[in-house]
């Protein structure tokens, strides 16, 4: 997934335009292709004037390489329905119940953190991976919260940065498993900064400092959604 969030009134980009955009990091061509496919208008969905692309990190069974998923959030900013409605668009990810619960918590938290925004209209959520996968969801909760806040505020998510962690009710980022697998997946697709929950960098099971050196990436702890948001968008909440 190209680590961009496109948050403006626009026409949908072509694959060529995505690949030609200047960036200081390597972005996988297959990720750009997947993102471009998701940008195509979804049958029955409204034309979106606010779009954010969010990197999600996951694992597949015993595969120690992890998987890199793309979530694209579209918001039409219409006055109806009121309150805002959440709809599913294109997806190659099987959303398990825990994923849907985490997504709902992320939307609710984003609404609470953007009280000046009128939360009406429809949020369309599109998800894609290289092949059909499933994800349990809680470990993507923090990244989803950042994405929903960004789409409400009109901010963008920087290229080359990804986040893993659960979202707690008070905005703290909770611990997750399989961090080395997720780091490998992020590094493979061009990320150079991977944010993980506070207190997990020194976990003796994983030797993350050494893995970071091996993959030439920075693995950084982050304790709250607020702190993650500032690192991923360059904006404060």
PyMOL commands that set and color helices and strands:
alter all, ss='L'
color gray80, all
select helices_A, chain A and resi 15-20+29-39+97-112+138-153+179-188+208-215+225-233
alter helices_A, ss='H'
color red, helices_A
select strands_A, chain A and resi 50-60+63-75+85-91+93-95+122-128+133-135+161-163+166-167+173-174+193-197+218-222
alter strands_A, ss='S'
color yellow, strands_A
deselect
rebuild
show_as cartoon
